Amino acid sequence: MAERTATIQRQTKETSISLTLNLDGSGETRLSTEVPFLEHMLDLFAKHGLFDLTVEADGDIEIDDHHTVEDIAICLGTAIRQALGDKKGIRRYGQAWVPMDESLGQVVLDLSNRPHLEFRADFPHATVGRFDTELVHEFFWKLALEARMNLHVILHYGRNTHHMIESLYKALGRALDEAVQIDPRVKSVPSSKGVL
């Protein structure tokens, strides 16, 4: 089977993004985004999902990280959708529970072509380093929208904000890896509608 890859370029007055995703990779990353905490989270996502991910981003971080985080999520979601193609043979659903020390995160998703986000996570601090924690919701929402997935993100508990967010990105990688796997028993698209 050919590798399922996509390269996305996005250029706006606020950001310039180049992103390449290989769903059938080995967890290799090359990340240059000017947002160090996001790079750390994207590295965890790719490592735990066994995706190869390259991101080069230049954004208006002198204002804040919002546009860069948002546009990377848009590009990543678009890349997931494009790399999946017609979705024939995929498992479609994925779920993962990931403990990170005292924190427990869960992600459940459906590559349904019907975008929806349920985000049940509250963080005790507004920032991790210089990273604004409200951007975690922004990232997951834009990812769900552009990948056209039904995405449920649940933080069950935790104390350390870094650990809490980390558990969610690791769970995202593992849940997506499960959903994109090819099941040899599935001969077409895993939907009674015949299309996803």
N, C-alpha and C positions, 0 to 999 in steps of 0.2 A: 504494500500500500504506500502511495506517495505521502511524504510528510505534509502535514496540515500546517501551513504557514501563512502569514499575512504581514505586509508592511504598510503602515499608515503614516501619511505626512499630513500635518495640520499646521497651517500658518494663519495667524491672526495678528491684529495690532498689539495683542497682549502677550502672545506666546508663539514659539516656533517649536514644534514637536516632531520627532522622527522615532517611530516605534516599530520593532519587528518582534513577532511572536511565533514560536514553533510549539505547537501543542504536543508534539511527539519528540520532545527534547530530553535533556538529562539534568536540567536545573541550572544551566549556565546563564550567567547574567553579565551584562555590560551596561552600567547605569551612570548617567551624568545628567542630573536634573536641577542642581543648585538647591535642592530641598533634602538635606541629609537624612532626616527621619523617614521621609517617604521612600528614599532609596533603600533604607534598611527594611522597610515593610515589603517593598516590591521584591527584594532579594529573598525574603522569607517565603512570600507567595510563590515565586518561581521554584525555589529549592524544594518546597514541600509538594508542589504540583508536578514537579519534573518537567517544567516548561523552560525552554530557552527564551530569554527576554533581553532585548536591547532597547534602551531608551536614551535618547539625547533630547534634552529640553532646555530651552532658553526662554525665561519668562520675566515678567515685571515684578520680581521679588523685592524690589525696592519699595513697592506698595505693600504687598504681603504675598503669602504663598498660594492664595486662593485660586487664581487663574491657572497657575501651573499644575496644581493638584487636580483641578477640575478637568483641564484639557488632557492630561495624561490618562485620567479615567475614561474620558470620551474615546481616546485613541485605543486604549486597551480593550474596551468593550467592543468597539468596531472591529478590532483585529480578531477577537474571539469569534464574533459572528462570521466574519469572512473566512477564517481558517476552517470553520466547521463545514462550510459549503452547504450541501443539501441535507446534512445531518443523518444520512442513511447509516444504520447500524449502530448508532451511539446508544449508550445506556440512558441518556437524557437526564436522569435524576442523580443528585449527589448529596452526601451529607458527611459532616465531620465534626467531632468534638475534640477540642484541643485544650489540654491543661497547660498553663504556663505558670509554674510555681503556684501561687495562691489563687490565680485567676482561672476561670473556665469559660471558654468561648465555643460557640456552636454556629455553623453555617449549614443551611439546607437550601438547595437550589434546584430549579427545573429550567432546562433550556427550551422553554415552551414557545418562544416567539411572542410572549405576552409579558412585557416588562412590568415588574412590580417590586417594590422594596418594602419589607417590614424590618425596621431597625430598632431593636430593643437593647440599647446600650447607653448607660450613663457613666461618665467618667468623673472621678473626684477632683481632677485638676483641669483647668482650661487650656493649659499648654504642657507639652513635653519638650524641654529645651525651648527652642523658639517656634516649635510646631503647634499650631492651633488645633486642639482636639476636635472642634466642631467640623473640621475638614474631613474627618473619618467618615461621617455621614455623607458629606458631599461626594467623596470618592465612591462609596458603595452605591449611592443613588445614580450617579452618572454612568457607572459601570453597568448596573442593571438595565438602565434605559437603553444604552447603546448596544449591549450584548443581547438585548431583548430576552432577558431571563427573569424568572420569578425568583427573587433572592430574599432569604430570611436570615438575618444576622442577629444573634442573640448572645448577649453577655450575661452569663448566669450569676457570676459574682467575681470579686477581686478587690484588691486594695491599691495596688501599684498601677498607675495609669499606663505606663510603658508596657507592662506585662499584659494588661487587659487588651490593649490595641493589638499587641503582637499575637495573642491567641486568636484574634479574629482574622488576621491576614494569613496565618498558617492554616486555619480552618478553611478559609476561602480557597487556598491552593489545593488542599486535599479534597474538598468537596467538588471543585471543578474538575480535578483529575479523574475522579470517579465518574462524573457525568459525561465526559468526552470520550471515555474508553469505548472501543469497539467491542460489541458483544456478538460473537459469531452466530448466535441463535437468532439475532434480529436481522431479517433479510431486507427490510425496507426501513421506513421511518417509524420510530416507536410512538405511534399515535393512531387512534381509531379514525382520526380525520384524514390520514394519509399524507399529512404535510405538517411541518413544524415551521 
